[in-house]
Amino acid sequence: MHSNRPRLRARLGVAAAASAALVASAVLLVAAPAAAHVHVDGDARPGERATLSFRVPTESDTASTTSLTITLPTDVPITSARPQAKAGWTTEVTRVRLDEPVVVGDVAIASAIGSITWTATGDGIAPDEFDDFVVQLGPIPDAAELVLPATQGYSDGTVVEWSDPPADGAEPEHPAPVLAIGAAAPAGEQGTAGLAIAGLVVGAVGLAAGLIAIVVAAGAVRRARRG
């Protein structure tokens, strides 16, 4: 039996390494979405109302987020916005007149929602924390996506414009939130959502590999003990 101890220790080492891989994969799965800046989620279909959630992390180490403004496009106008009531924040919906009416079906639209602003009445979003802002918009235009620039204001007076449009290649420095309409984001798009999904896929593969390694190592340990 003593001759089996080196092999047993070796197989236990394999099991420990597999467990470490499993933990690392789980961490990656959790951390992937955290790479996003101001990000929007929602199930949007043309002609329908959609409930959107804007996730806003405070990226400053010393200041809190105290305001958020979402700017809506006027070339594909949206005529209704209903923000969800949010404790500790006030909301203002601004309507604008269009330079030229936009015809949608049989309707000529002369005004639309220009922006939605949330302003903190208290401390806002503290450093290293995030919060979600929910609004119902509609009708959703017949387009592939909506680019929704966001302006994030901080308690120290800093203003960050998340307004860079999607681009092929590397992610922009300050990417605007992008809402896919009716389908997933186009293949090859390198926006924030695409990076988060890629991180989730890599994490899932690592998680599966870790589980397989643990099962194999456990079987080897049992065989060594029987031997």
C-alpha positions, 0 to 999 in steps of 0.5 A: 500500500505504501508504494501507492502513496506517491501516485495517490499524492500525484492524483490529488495534485491533479484534482487540486489543479482542476479545482483551481481551474474551476474556481478561475472559470467561475470568477471569469463568468461573474466578471465578464459583464463587469467589463461593461460601462453604461450598458442597455438591455431589453427585448425590443421589437419594431412597432412595440413598446420595450422595457429597457434597463440601463446599468450604470457603474461608478468608475471613479474611486472618489466620486459618486454618480449623481446624474444620468442622461440618455439621448434618443435619436431623432432620425428614427423618433420615439414618441413615448417614454415612461421611466420607472419610479426610482427612490432617491432619484428624480426623472425628467423626460424632454420632448423636442420638435423635429426639424422635419416631420418623419413619416412612419406608416401613415403618421407624420411625426413632428415631435419626439422624445429627445432625452431622459435624465435621472438626477440623484436627490441623495448620495447617488451611486457610490464608488465601485457600485452600480445601479439600474435605471428602467424606462419603457419606450415606444413604439420601437422603430423599424431598425436594426439597432438604436445607439443611445448615448449616455452622459454620466455626471459625478459628484465632483463635477466630472462628466463622462460622455458614453457616446462613441458609436460602434466600430469594427475592431477594438472597442471605443474608449467611451462606447455608447449603449447600443440596443439590438432590435428584433435580433441579437447584435450583428456578427462581428460587432465588437461592442461592449455586449459582444465582449461580455458574451465572449467572456461568458463563452470562454468562462463556460468552456473553462468551467466545463473543462474544470468539471471534467478534470475533477471527475477524471481525477476523482476516478483515478484516486478511487482506483489508486485507493483500491490498488 
